[in-house]
Amino acid sequence: MFEVGFSELLLVGVVALLVLGPERLPVAARTLGRGLGQARRAMHALRTQVEREIELPNLDSAPLQRLEQEIRQGISLNTAPANDAATVTAPKEHAS
């Protein structure tokens, strides 16, 4: 992944030893190791969850199609055609 060789690791170790000192280097290495382990476990859990989601069976669309058909039938029963409207009468004029 990172393609880090032995010489690069040795250089990082020497720099860490110089920066942190011999007293704090083991604590820092332990903390770094724990953090990397937690990140690795989180990535594994995420990968497992995604694989599980991909393998889920497809949802059956028949109930959705029946529901859509019922809704369309209900809409067509409740709407009246536009040509069945009552006849329009002229407005009455008020006598003054």
Secondary structure as GFF3:
##gff-version 3
##sequence-region A 1 96
A	DSSP	alpha_helix	6	54	.	.	.	ID=ss1
A	DSSP	alpha_helix	62	78	.	.	.	ID=ss2
A	DSSP	three_ten_helix	82	84	.	.	.	ID=ss3
###
